[in-house]
Amino acid sequence: MEFIEGKKGLIDEALLKAYGAIEICSKKDTYLFRQAAVVKYYFQLVEGEVNIHTISESGDVFTHSRILHTDNKIFGCAAIFYAQVYPASAILSKNSKVLKISVENFEKLIAENNQVAKLIIEKLSERLLFKAKRLESIAMQEPAQRILALLRQITKGSKESKKINLTRQEIANLTALRVETVIRTIKKLEKEKKLEIKNRKVYFPFGQN
């Protein structure tokens, strides 16, 4: 089958289905895969939202990313090629539609469609760059620096003020901070006019509506 790039860089859904992918409708809080589980499927979000996180031995949750279907991002793919077990968990944060295809069929799809392999390399490279920037921001000692770095990544440097659709707890998970620290720091940043708060939602950057 001729390769057709899907929505803004995803693998075309028809191509996935041609190789045996099935569409499933799952409810919020359903795990697509769990940390340390053996890799059996490639998943692609059709509708909805998924959180990728790890849990430490002490029970602390660290959120690596929150992916909306409109983000058109590939996730959980690296484990197929290297780890053989998932390094993180993927849990749906709202009712969602997902395509899943067995690892065997997914590998066959890649072998027979070079453009899919190229797309995956590009997406994995994009994720590596994102993670490198995240690690750099987390290494910063000041909570304000961590939070601002995250907001800049989310808004992709936009000069137009955008609503940040993250709870304080989600910001804490993404920056490896305590939620109390996030709440206190966001209030401080608001006073410094580095962000705005409207109806309890954060808008960033400040005053660029």
N, C-alpha and C positions, 0 to 999 in steps of 0.2 A: 504494500500500500504506500502511496506517495505521502511523504511527511508534510503535515500542515501544522504550523505553529499555532498553539491554542491562544487563549486570551492573554495578550501582553506577555508572552513568554512561558506559559504553561504548556505541558504536553497536550496535544489535541485529544479531547474526550473520545471522539469517534475512533481514533487510533488506539487508545487504551482499551476500549471495548472490543475492538477487532482482535486484540491479543488476550481477551478473556477477563477484562476488568468488569466488575459489577458495581452498581450504584447502591449504596445503603443509606437509609435515613436513620440517624441516631439522635438520641435525646441528650440534652445538656448533662454534663458530668460523666459522660461515657468515655472510657479510655480507648483510644485507638491502639496505643501500645504503652507498655510500662518499662521503666528503667530496668535494665539488665535482662529483659526478656529477649528470647531468640527472635531474630528478624525473619518474618514470614511473608510480609506484604509491603508493597509500595502504596502509599496513600496520597490522594490528591483532593483538596477541598473544592467542592462545587458550590456549596452555599454554607454560610455560617461562620464559625470562629473556633480556633483551637489555640490552647496555651501549651507551650513547650517548657517543662520545668524539671529540675532535679531536686531530690530531697536528701539532705545530709544524714549521717548516722544519728545526729542529735535531733533530727526532725525538722530542721530549718529548710524552708522552701526557697529556691532561687529560680526565678523565672527567666528563661533565656530569650523568649520572644512570645508575642501574642500575634497570631496571624488571622486576618480577616480574608474571606474569599475574594474580596476586591483587591487585596494586596498582590494576588497572583504569584505567591511564593511557593517554592518546593520545600518540603520539610521531611526530615527522617530519612533522607536519601543516602547520606554518607555511610550510615550503618550497613547498608546493603553491600557496599563495595569493600568495606574494610573491617568494621568492628564485629559484625555477625551477631552482636547483641546491641540493643538500643542504649545509648549513653544517657538518655533522658526519657521522660514520659510525655505523652501527648494526650491531653484531655480536652474534650469539647466544652467550650464555655457558653454555648447556646445550642439549641436544636439545629442540626446541620445535615447536609447531604455530602457524602464522601464517595469517591471512587477508590476501590482497592483491587490490586492485581497481585498475584503470587510472584514471589521473587524469581522463580524459574521463568515465568512468562515475561516478566519485566526485563530480565537479562536478554531474553530472545528478542524482544522489541528493540532494545538498544543495539544489539548485534546486527540487526537487519535495517536499522535506520540511523545512519551516521549523524544526521542533523539533531536527533534526540540526544545523542551522546554529547554533541557540542553544546547544546542547550543546558544540559545538566552540569557540565564543566563550568559554564558561565555562571550558573546559579550557585554552585558550590563555592566558586571564587568570590562571588558577591557576599555570601554568608561568612566566609573567612575574614573578609575585610571588615564586615559589620562587627564580628566578634572581637577582632583586634582593637577596634575603636572602643567597644564596650569595656574591654579589659583595661585599656588605657584610662578610661574615665573612672572605673572602679578603683584603680590604683591611686587616684587622687584622694588626698586626705580629707579635704573639705566637702561636707555633704552638699553644699550649694553648687560646687563644681560638678559633682556627680549628676545632680538633678538637671542642671542646665545642659550638660553634655547629652543626657538622654533626650531632653526636649528638642535640642537642635537636630539630633538624629531623626526623631519622629517627624519633625516639620521639614526636614531636609534643607535646612538653611533658608526657608521661606521668610520673606520680610513681611508677609501678610499674617496677621494674628489668626491662629487656628485653635479650635477647641481640642484639648488633649483628652481623648476618651479612655482615660485610665483612672482607676480609683487610687486613693492614697496608698492602699495596701499593695496594689499592683506596681506602683512606682517604687515602693520599698523593696519589693521582690526583684525588680529589674536593676536596682542600684545597690543591692546588698546592704540596705540601711534598715533600721528599725522604723516602724510606721510612725511612732511618736516623733522621731527625728525628722521624718519627711514632713509631717504636719507642721512642726515648728519652723522648719527651713522654708517651706512654701510661704508661710505667713511673712517671714523675714524678706524673702524675695519680692513679695507683693509690696511691702513697704518701700523697698529699694527700687520699685517700678521696673523690675526685670520680667515680671509676668503679671497677669490679671486674674482675678477670681470673680466669676459671675455665676450666681446660683450654685455655688460650691464646685463649679467646674473651672479647671485651669485653662487659661488662654495664653498662648505664647507665639511670638514675642509680644512685648508690652506695646499697647497703643498704636497698632498698625492696622486697624480695621479699614 
